[in-house]
């Protein structure tokens, strides 16, 4: 990979995606507030949704937490608290691949449901299709790179991809770290970057509208109607004893 292409892929495009992610959400919130929704299709089909949605969402939460540790915490920090490479990789295999399996399984069910149910498919937009495609590529490339590049190929992403990721936020990314990474990791990272670029224009915005207000809002008080004003039902007459 020549220097110009590496610069475009691992510096220019990532920062453009970051700008799109931030400004896109600002625009969406200001000008499409009523469209800030998951566009739920539960009313069209619920059986597969009850299975696929929890699988995907709980799986992706654990995948996200794994990425926070793997990308955000330096290798020296985990070693300092006594987590060896063997223990770390064992956790990555058991917990990471387990979460990935749940995520992939849930995503497959959701895509199958959306494609085979005519009413659900009719409510699917072009951005929904692009979002599902990018999600599938990102997740599958991540599973591939974990198994074939890390476990079998013995590539330590915490000495390459993770370092580049942390440098990215200090505006000093070493493009050589990504240019020399295995192809599987490059596809995984680039597809994730493009996914974040289109994020504000898809239903994924619902991630930032978690109803935390329900935890602190006042109780809703329900009052019964005045019994004297309620009409009596036919067939039920009062009997005086």
TAWORA-V722875 format. One record per run of one state. SS is the DSSP state (H for helix, E for strand, - for the rest). FROM is the first residue (numbers start at 1). TO is the last residue. If there is no record, write none. Layout:
[[SS	FROM	TO] [SS	FROM	TO]]
This chain:
[[-	1	2] [H	3	31] [-	32	32] [H	33	35] [-	36	46] [H	47	72] [-	73	74] [H	75	80] [-	81	84] [H	85	116] [-	117	117] [H	118	122] [-	123	125] [H	126	152] [-	153	156] [H	157	159] [-	160	160] [H	161	168] [-	169	174] [H	175	179] [-	180	182] [H	183	201] [-	202	202] [H	203	209] [-	210	211] [H	212	215] [-	216	226] [H	227	229] [-	230	241]]
